[in-house]
Amino acid sequence: MNKDKNFYRKKYQEFRMALLQEEIYNLSDKIFSLIKKIPLWDKRTFHVFMSSNEKKEVETVKLLSYLYSLNKIVVTSKILNNQNLAHLRIDPTTKFIENSYNILEPDSLKEIELTELDIIFIPLLCFDKQGNRLGYGGGYYDKFLSKTKNSVLKIGLSFFEPVELIEGINKFDIPLDMCVTPEKVYDFRT
């Protein structure tokens, strides 16, 4: 069987949907503990995705709180009508509104230039041992990542360990620099 994007997308969506809420919190805590050990806290501007409970994504609330406590500039995305993303600065007082995909988006107008981003935490369904990530198939993050500076650190967050190889990766698929699972930090830069 061809183990391409569609194969893994279906398989890992099923794996995620089988997770209980308690497991999600437990696994997310383990991921957060490992993130704190990565030497990146001298950086200034962090992009963090807002977790979707419906999609059972890695929970990022503790990461957001930690970044706020360190007085970092925190940014998240909002989907625009033209299917592009706006990247907006957020803080503990930011109000959020659920979009049509049931994802919380900031009710903010404080857009930030992509060149200001130092670290981007990226949601994903699965990743492979080469650092290729598999998202939901909309291409939002690949389009976004292609417009960032080369030095930006792209860190995926995954409940699951990597697969050997995702077949069908193309030139538009932007690889990760690192990925954090509950068990390990994978570094693809070396």
C-alpha positions, 0 to 999 in steps of 0.5 A, spaced: 500 500 500 502 506 498 503 510 504 502 517 502 499 523 504 492 521 504 493 514 507 497 518 513 492 523 514 486 518 514 490 514 519 492 519 524 485 523 524 483 516 526 488 516 532 487 523 534 479 522 535 480 515 539 484 520 544 480 521 550 480 528 553 484 526 559 490 523 555 490 529 550 491 533 557 497 528 559 500 528 553 500 535 552 503 536 558 509 532 557 510 536 550 510 542 554 515 540 559 520 538 553 519 544 549 521 548 556 528 544 555 529 547 548 534 553 548 530 558 545 527 562 550 532 568 548 528 569 542 523 574 542 517 573 537 513 566 538 507 564 533 503 559 537 496 556 534 490 556 538 488 548 539 482 546 536 478 541 541 474 538 536 480 536 532 483 534 538 490 538 537 496 538 542 493 543 547 497 550 547 494 554 553 500 552 558 505 554 552 501 561 551 501 562 559 509 561 559 510 565 553 506 571 557 510 570 563 516 571 560 514 577 556 515 574 549 511 577 543 506 572 542 502 571 535 497 567 532 493 566 526 486 568 523 483 565 516 481 571 512 476 571 506 481 570 501 483 563 504 490 567 507 492 567 514 493 574 518 498 574 523 496 577 529 499 579 536 495 577 542 496 578 550 492 575 556 487 580 555 485 578 547 478 576 546 477 570 541 471 568 537 470 561 534 471 561 526 467 557 521 472 551 522 471 551 530 478 554 531 478 560 536 481 566 532 483 573 536 479 579 535 485 583 534 487 588 529 495 588 531 497 585 525 505 583 525 510 582 519 512 575 518 519 577 518 518 579 526 517 571 527 523 567 531 519 561 533 513 558 530 509 552 533 506 548 528 500 543 528 500 537 525 497 530 524 503 526 523 511 527 521 516 523 518 523 522 520 526 527 515 522 532 518 516 533 513 509 534 516 502 532 514 497 537 516 489 537 514 491 538 507 489 546 506 496 548 505 495 554 510 501 553 514 505 551 507 503 558 504 505 562 511 511 558 512 514 560 505 513 567 506 517 567 513 525 569 514 530 563 513 532 563 520 525 562 523 525 556 527 519 551 525 517 546 531 511 541 530 507 539 536 505 531 535 502 526 540 505 521 536 512 519 534 514 519 526 513 515 521 518 512 516 516 516 510 510 520 508 510 519 500 508 524 495 512 530 499 512 536 494 516 543 493 510 546 496 511 542 503 515 546 508 519 541 512 520 542 520 526 544 523 524 540 530 518 536 532 516 535 539 512 529 541 511 526 549 517 522 548 522 526 545 525 532 541 526 531 534 531 536 531 532 535 523 537 541 522 543 536 523 
